């Protein structure tokens, strides 16, 4: 399972049903966890099963009444696979040690991938950097497109902070800088904005758990004020300069922000018109591009928005299922950040607020991109569920160490009975 997490960027070359080499490793990991669970009689954990089952069922029903049922069935299969992957990972991470192994693997492997990408960009090795689109400057490594690469490295920043890996703070800062640099090389504006938004959420939750709601609110208000001033005084002039810059990376990343926003607005308006012409079950999963083409829309693309895509492709019932999934994630996020984690769990996840910040960053990215089928999204959801289950099942052992979490059930009762006698 850790090997599959480490090799998550292997999403190319593509096979049938958008399958990739990483899917084979994930399937092997799932098979190994199932065999281990059967042998050890461990309980299989399936987090998010109710909202995801509803989303999948609605999607399949919508596909059956759509003009392109094949793509809808493929989307349903992908969602089942990702749910099973999350269940296998949450089942495996039933101890703080196993959870720590997965988090360390993600943090260190993502940093290694960032070093590889930066080296490829610096040396001009396009076969590795994959810099082919938008003037040949936006790197994507082995991902489908630069925005996907930027999202992976952006989310990995939160994982490094959450895991506390590397252990030395200056190495950890260096790893975050490498990941941010790799993210910037992708030219993804969505990743940059999501990193800022997710960091604000993580900072607030971390301070609230450690210093209280008053301190957290005051600090975050100051940060937002500084960001607002920076947007007016620094960001807007920078965007104007980037639009006229001779540097292709600036021109095709920050400089294209206004054009991208206008294109997204036109695309979303066309999609909403599709929804108004549709029915209760929508037009079917992954059918937005075909439907826009049939309607002779100005912009013919995929949805580029998970919320709107769910509404258009699966109808209001699909939106209810998606809101249920968001609610399930939010409930776990509140539980693990409301108070400090048990000592053994906190050793594996020193900053749980960073995991929640990563979820918030995904929620922001979903406004301009479809991320529901990103493999590392479901790895993140599985780790969040694992932390929640460990926090719920364990109590802080106090100064005596971990004995309270390892004492067999009923042992304390036997000791009390002996004392009474």
ABEGO torsion letter per residue (X at the ends): XAAAAAAAABAOBBBBGGBBAAAAAAAAAAAAAAAAAAAAGBBBBBBGAAAAAAAAAAAAAAAAABABAAAAAAAAAAAAAAAAAAAAAAAABABAAAAAAAAAAAAAAAAAAAAAAAAAAAAGBAAAAGBABGGGABBAEABABAAAAAAAAAAAAAAAAAAGOBABAAAAAAAAAAAAAAAAAAGBAAAAAAAAAAAAAAAAAAAAAAAEAAAAAAAAAAAAAAAAAAAAAAAAAAAAAAAABABAAAAABAAAAAAAAAAAAAAAAAAAAAAAABBAAEAEBGAAAAAAAAAGBABBBBAGBAAAAAAAAAEAAAAAAAAAAAAAAAAAAAAAAABBBBAAAAAABABAAAAAAAAAAAAAAAAABBAAABAAAAAAAAAAAAAAAAAAABBBAEAAEAAAAABBBGAAAAAAAAAAX
